[in-house]
Each structure stands twice: as structure tokens, then as C-alpha cells.
Amino acid sequence: MNQNQLAELLKYSSPRVIYVVTWNNLLKKVICPFKVRVIKAVGTHKKGKIIWVEEVKVTLELKTVFIIEGKAYYYFYFEIIT
């Protein structure tokens, strides 16, 4: 996907909202800021720590990243606490 295609796609999304499918197959809207638990140590964050996600972004490769304390981290280091 090139930058123009990504820009077109992102016109219809928000960095403040993420939709999550729950364990019982319900679609839940989660609005920033929201809490996550670190499931694998990353940066200065240790496993088990609870932190707040400020924004949700997408890379050119369409990988979700969470903005935490102004830094971007891939989503798979965290578990969303609903």
C-alpha cells in the first residue's frame, strides 16, 4: 500500500477510537485514552505494568501502533483492559 492509498483509507478513521472484538464475539468501541497491560517488556515498560494509550495509529504496512507517552509501540506488546 502506498502513501496515497493509506491517506485515502485513514480519512474515514480516527486516532482516538479503536474497535475490538471481545472474547464472546461482541464488537466494542474503545475510546482513547484507554488502559492496556504490558504483556511483553518494551521500551521502559515492564511486563504487567498498566499504562494509558493516548492515540492509535497505523503504519504503511497496516500494523497498528499505540501512542504511549508520546512514543509509538506495536499493539502486540499490550493487552487492552476493557
Residue frames relative to the residue before (quaternion, step in Angstrom):
aa qw qx qy qz dx dy dz
M 1.0000 0.0000 0.0000 0.0000 0.00 0.00 0.00
N 0.2854 -0.7662 0.5477 0.1774 3.56 -0.83 0.93
Q 0.7282 -0.4564 0.2903 0.4208 3.56 -1.30 0.20
N 0.6450 0.5232 -0.3340 0.4458 3.61 1.00 -0.73
Q 0.6471 0.5076 -0.3154 0.4735 3.58 1.00 -0.80
L 0.6507 0.5082 -0.3114 0.4705 3.56 0.97 -0.84
A 0.6393 0.5230 -0.3226 0.4622 3.60 0.95 -0.83
E 0.6378 0.5232 -0.3169 0.4681 3.58 1.01 -0.81
L 0.6659 0.5038 -0.2891 0.4681 3.57 0.95 -0.88
L 0.7104 0.4824 -0.2592 0.4421 3.59 0.90 -0.93
K 0.4751 0.6632 -0.4454 0.3688 3.61 1.24 -0.17
Y 0.7469 0.3996 -0.1940 0.4948 3.55 1.16 -0.67
S 0.6672 0.4582 -0.3139 0.4964 3.59 1.21 0.29
S 0.3093 -0.7392 0.5711 0.1780 3.53 -1.33 0.24
P 0.4355 -0.6920 0.5012 0.2834 3.60 -0.99 0.73
R 0.6563 0.5251 -0.2917 0.4565 3.59 1.30 -0.09
V 0.7416 0.3425 -0.1940 0.5432 3.62 1.28 -0.10
I 0.0000 -0.7582 0.6520 0.0047 3.54 -1.12 0.78
Y 0.2655 -0.7421 0.5929 0.1653 3.56 -1.10 0.73
V 0.1103 -0.8064 0.5809 -0.0037 3.54 -0.83 1.09
V 0.3013 -0.7076 0.6065 0.2016 3.56 -1.08 0.78
T 0.3379 -0.7696 0.5125 0.1757 3.58 -0.64 1.16
W 0.7242 -0.4424 0.3153 0.4248 3.55 -1.34 0.17
N 0.7413 0.3619 -0.2139 0.5232 3.61 1.16 -0.56
N 0.5925 -0.6528 0.3152 0.3514 3.56 1.20 0.78
L 0.4392 0.6381 -0.5041 0.3818 3.57 0.98 0.83
L 0.3713 -0.7059 0.5582 0.2286 3.55 -1.09 0.75
K 0.0531 -0.8163 0.5748 -0.0208 3.57 -0.64 1.13
K 0.3197 -0.7262 0.5824 0.1765 3.55 -0.97 0.94
V 0.0772 -0.7888 0.6097 0.0082 3.57 -0.74 1.10
I 0.1883 -0.8083 0.5549 0.0576 3.56 -0.71 1.14
C 0.4598 -0.6790 0.5063 0.2669 3.58 -0.98 0.88
P 0.5597 -0.2202 -0.7988 -0.0104 1.49 -2.01 1.44
F 0.0657 -0.7793 0.6217 0.0434 3.57 -1.17 0.66
K 0.5177 -0.6664 0.4589 0.2782 3.53 -1.25 0.57
V 0.0436 -0.7590 0.6487 0.0338 3.52 -1.22 0.70
R 0.3150 -0.6998 0.6043 0.2143 3.53 -1.30 0.45
V 0.4272 -0.6844 0.5291 0.2631 3.57 -0.93 0.92
I 0.1429 -0.8100 0.5646 0.0690 3.61 -0.69 1.06
K 0.7545 0.1078 -0.1076 0.6384 3.57 1.33 -0.18
A 0.5207 -0.6665 0.4279 0.3187 3.58 -0.70 1.08
V 0.0849 0.7761 -0.6167 0.1012 3.54 -0.97 0.97
G 0.8200 0.0867 -0.1014 0.5567 3.57 -0.93 0.91
T 0.7697 -0.2883 0.2452 0.5141 3.56 -0.81 -1.04
H 0.5665 0.6171 -0.3635 0.4076 3.59 1.30 0.04
K 0.2664 -0.7826 0.5501 0.1181 3.55 -0.77 1.12
K 0.6521 -0.5183 0.3915 0.3910 3.53 -1.24 0.57
G 0.7843 0.3199 -0.2562 0.4657 3.56 -0.98 0.95
K 0.5440 0.6294 -0.3945 0.3902 3.57 1.23 -0.38
I 0.2884 -0.7284 0.5972 0.1721 3.58 -1.10 0.77
I 0.0614 0.8024 -0.5879 0.0825 3.58 -0.77 1.06
W 0.4780 -0.6758 0.4972 0.2601 3.55 -1.31 0.34
V 0.2950 -0.7200 0.6037 0.1734 3.56 -1.05 0.87
E 0.3117 -0.7813 0.5203 0.1472 3.56 -0.75 1.11
E 0.7889 -0.0458 0.0753 0.6082 3.56 1.06 -0.86
V 0.2760 -0.7204 0.6084 0.1860 3.53 -1.35 0.33
K 0.0464 -0.8026 0.5945 -0.0154 3.57 -0.80 1.04
V 0.2913 -0.7282 0.5909 0.1889 3.55 -1.36 0.12
T 0.3876 -0.7092 0.5375 0.2408 3.58 -0.99 0.84
L 0.6793 -0.4608 0.3638 0.4403 3.58 -1.28 0.09
E 0.6692 0.4702 -0.2861 0.4992 3.58 1.21 -0.50
L 0.4754 -0.7063 0.3869 0.3542 3.58 1.40 0.21
K 0.4040 0.6640 -0.5150 0.3616 3.57 1.01 0.83
T 0.4286 -0.7112 0.5037 0.2384 3.55 -0.92 0.94
V 0.0440 -0.7747 0.6304 0.0203 3.54 -1.03 0.86
F 0.3028 -0.7247 0.5935 0.1755 3.52 -1.18 0.72
I 0.2847 -0.7223 0.6041 0.1798 3.56 -1.01 0.85
I 0.0462 0.7897 -0.6014 0.1122 3.54 -0.58 1.28
E 0.8318 -0.0681 -0.0151 0.5507 3.55 -0.66 1.15
G 0.7225 -0.4733 0.2286 0.4492 3.56 1.02 0.91
K 0.6735 0.4519 -0.2949 0.5052 3.61 1.28 0.04
A 0.3999 -0.7243 0.5186 0.2158 3.56 -1.12 0.74
Y 0.0067 -0.7765 0.6289 -0.0377 3.55 -1.01 0.99
Y 0.5226 -0.6208 0.4754 0.3399 3.58 -1.03 0.73
Y 0.6084 -0.6185 0.3829 0.3173 3.55 -1.06 0.86
F 0.6612 0.5730 -0.3185 0.3647 3.60 0.99 -0.76
Y 0.5600 0.5715 -0.4004 0.4467 3.59 1.25 0.09
F 0.7559 0.3805 -0.1573 0.5089 3.58 1.30 -0.27
E 0.2308 -0.7106 0.6434 0.1668 3.50 -1.37 0.41
I 0.3901 -0.7264 0.5170 0.2299 3.56 -0.77 1.05
I 0.2470 -0.7493 0.6000 0.1324 3.56 -0.95 0.94
T 0.0855 -0.8257 0.5575 0.0134 3.57 -0.49 1.19
